[in-house]
Amino acid sequence: MGYCVIGKEIHGNFEDWVKHIFDHEVRPKHWCFELDAPFFRAEPETILEYTSLLFEDPMPFLSGFTNAQLGAGLWHLISPSHGDDMCALNSEGIDLPKRQRVVRSFVPLFKQLYAQRCSEHLSHIDEPGADPLNASCYIWWDVLPLIPEKTRELDQAALETMTAILTMDSIACQESALHGLGHMHYCYPEQVRKIVEDFLRLSPGIRPELATYAKRARAGHVR
C-alpha cells in the first residue's frame, strides 16, 4: 500500500508510517516545520501499536536509514514539539497494557540500535564529535511526554525500562537512563536512589564524568 496524500494528510499502513517518520533529507530545520509538511493520519492507539512494533524489532525496518535520519526521526516521534503521537501514552482512553508495551519496547530499541550505533561520547558535557544518534538517545526521557504520577503503573514500567537500559554496555545508553532517572527522582526518590547506587556499585570502572553524572542523577540534579 503506497502513500495516499490528501492535502497535508498521509494515510497508510505500518511501512508507510515508518517511511513517513524516517525517510527525509536531514536539514538544520526539521522537515515537520515546513509549511507543506505531510501529516500521517491515524488513531492514537494505532500510532502506539506501530511504535511498539517498530521498537520491539527495529533493525529490519531501520537498517536502511543513516544515523542522522534515525536521530531526527526518533526525536520527531517522541517530542511533543514535533507532534502529539506520544502524548497518547497519558491517555486513559487507551488500555494501560498497550501503553506499558510502548514504554517496555524502548529496551530492545536501545539495545539493538542506540547501544550499537551511538558513539562513546557524553552529551551532558557536550563532548565534540558525537554521532548524530547520540542527541536523541540522551534527550529521550526529557522530551518524552510522560506525566509522572498520573499513572503509577506506567511510571513503574518506565523505571524498569530505565534500569534495563542502564545495564547496557554503552555510555550513551547509560547516560540516557541516568538522565531519565534524575527526572524521576522528585516522584520516586528512594527507588531512583537504589537503582543508581546499584549501578555505581556494579560499575567500578566507568568514566569519572559518568560516575559524577550518576551521583547527580541519584539526587535528582540533572539537566
N, C-alpha and C positions, 0 to 999 in steps of 0.2 A: 504494500500500500504506500503510495507516494504522498507528498505534501498536497493538501487541498487548502489553498490560501483564500480567505475571504477578507478583503481589506488587510488589516494587520493580524488577523487570526490565522492560526495553523491548526488543523485537525489531523490526527494521525494515530499510529499505533506506537508501541514502545520504542521500536527502532527509529521512528520519525522523531520522537521526543529526544532520544539520545543525540541525534544529529542536530536538532534544534539547539540543544544546550552547548554542544562542543564544536560543531563544525563551522568555525568562524575564523577569519583572519584576526590575529591579536594586534590591537592598536592601543595607544595611550588612553583613548576614550572607549570604554566598553561598548560593544555593539548594541546592547539593550537600551542605551541612552540616545541612540539615533532617532530622529523624528519618524522614520519609516520602519523602525524595528518591529519584527514579527512577534506575535504573542501566541503561545501554544494554549489552545483552549481545551481544558479537561477538568473534570471534577476534582476537588482537592483530594478526595480519597484515592482517585486514580493516580494522581501525581505521587502520593505517598507509596502506593503499591509499586509504581515504576521505580521510585527511588530505592526501595528495598531490593527489588530485583536486580538493579544495576549494582548496588553496593555489595550485595552478597556474593556476586561472582563478576567482578568488574572487568577483568582483563580481556575476555573475549569481545567486549564492546568498546573498550577504551584504548587498546594497544595501538590502533592506527593513528591516534592523535599525538601531537607534540606535547611536551611537558607544559609549554606556555599555554596551549589550548586547554589542557586539562586544568591547569591552575585557574585560568579565567573562567572556565565553565563551572568548576566546583564552587568557586566564590559566588558566581551568579546564582547557583542553585540554592545555596544556604543563606544568602544575605537578603534580609528584608528590604534593603535599599535598592535591590535589583528586581524584586518581585515578592509575592506573598506565598510562594509554594510551601515553604517550610513552616509558615505560620499555622498551618493545619495541624502541626504537632500539638498545639494547645487546644484544639477543637474538641469539646466534649461530645460533639455530634458524630465523631468518628470513634469506633471501638478502640479502647485502650490497647489491646494486644496488637492492633495494626500500627499504632503509634510507637509502641515499645519495639516492635520489629524494626522500624526505621532506625531508631537510636542504636539498637544492637547491631544493625548492619554496618555501622561505622567501623566495627572491629575488622571484618575482612577487607573493607576498603583501605583502611590504614595499613593493614598487614601486607596486602598484595600490591598496593600502589605507592602510598607515601613512603613506607619503610624501604621499598626497593628503589625508588626514583629520586627521593629528596636527597640533597647534598648534606654533608656534615657541617652545616652552618647553624648558628644560633640566631634566631630572628629578634629576640627581645633585646639584643645588644647591636642589632643591625650590622652583623658581620658581612662584609662585602663579598660578592662573588657567589651568592646563594642561587640555587636553581629556582626557576620560576614557580615550581610547585611548592616551595617552602612557605611562601607567604600565606597561601590558603590553608596549609596544614597548621601553621602557627595560630592563625586567627580563627580557626574553626569554631571553637566553643564561645568565642567572644561575639561573633556575628550571628550564630545560630539562634533563632528566636524562640528558645525555650524559656518559659517563665517559671523559675524555681518556686517551689512550694505550692504551685497551683494544683499539680497532680503528683503526689508523693511517689506513687509507683513509677511514674515516668522519670522522676528525679533519681530514683534508685537504679533504674536502667542506665541512666546517663553516668552515674558514679561507677557502676560496674564496668561500663564501656571505657571510661577514662582509666580505670585500674588496669584493664586488659591492655590498652594501648601503652600504658606506662611500662609494661613488661617487654615491649618490643625492642629489638636491638637496633634502634635508630634514634639518634639525638633529636632529630626533628619531631618524631612522634612522641618521644618522652617530653620534650618541651611543650608540645601542644597539649598533652594530657595534664601537665602541671599547670599550664595556663588555665585550662578549664576547671581544675580542682581549686585553684586560687579564687576563682569567681564563685565557686560553690561554697566556699568557706563560711560566708556570712549566714547561710542557711543550715549547713551541716558541719560545724567546726570540728567536732570530735571525730567524725567519720573521715573528714579530709585529713586531719592531723595524723590519724593512724595510717591511712593509705600512703601518705608522703613519708612518714617515718619508716614504714616497712620498705619503701623504695630506697631510701638512703641507706638503710641497714644492709640491704641486699646488693647495693651497687657501690662498693667502696672505691672503685676505680674510675668513676665518672669525672668528666672535666670539672674543674673547680667552679667555672662560671655556671654550669648546670646545677651543681650542688647548691650554690648560693641562691639560684632561682628557685630551687625546690624548697629551701628554707623559707623564702619569701612566700611561696605558694602555701606552705603549711600554715602560715599566719594570715593568709588572705591578702597579701600585699603584692599583687601582680598588676601589670598594665596591659 
